[in-house]
Amino acid sequence: MNTRNPAAAYRNTAVETRVHDADPHKLIELMFEGAIQRLRTAEACAASGDVPRKAKAASEAGAIVDSLSGCLDLQQGGDIAARLEALYDYASRRIVMANAANDPQGFAEVASLLDDVFAAWKQIRPA
């Protein structure tokens, strides 16, 4: 356990437990939550001028979006999977552009797009 920052250690343990106990549908939910949270952090940091923290949050958000794209089954998913792949590709590029330009609105745009997909994802929870 990290004795220097027990709150961070607790958060890490809580996240690890949620991931370990999650079914595949829930894992995607956790990925959406993580990406959106990091995009909101990047947005706030871009607005306040905290460049190192913005860059870290943007990088992590981009990695999660790339992972979401990698989870798509383009053969089974048909047109929906293809459209999601295009959306995730746009989101990844937009995150890079927002990071380079220190553009809070760019991060907000991607967070909003992911919020919409996340809302739809939550509606299709398997029985």
C-alpha angles and dihedrals in degrees: 000000000000104000093185093064112018092173091058091046090052092049091050091050092047091051092047090051092050091050094046092051096043128107118222093268092051091048089060089049090053090050091052091048091049095047094047093047091051092047090053089049091050090048092053093044092049089052093048097041097246093145100172094051091043091052092049093048092046092050092050092046090050092050091052092048089050089051091050088053090049090055092062118109101211094187096050096033098054118180095353092055091046091051091047090050089054091047092050090048090052091046092052093050092045092052090053092048093046091049093049093047095040086235115167091187091059091056090045091052093054092044089053092049091050091046089059094049091044091053090053091046091055090054093060098055108153117243 
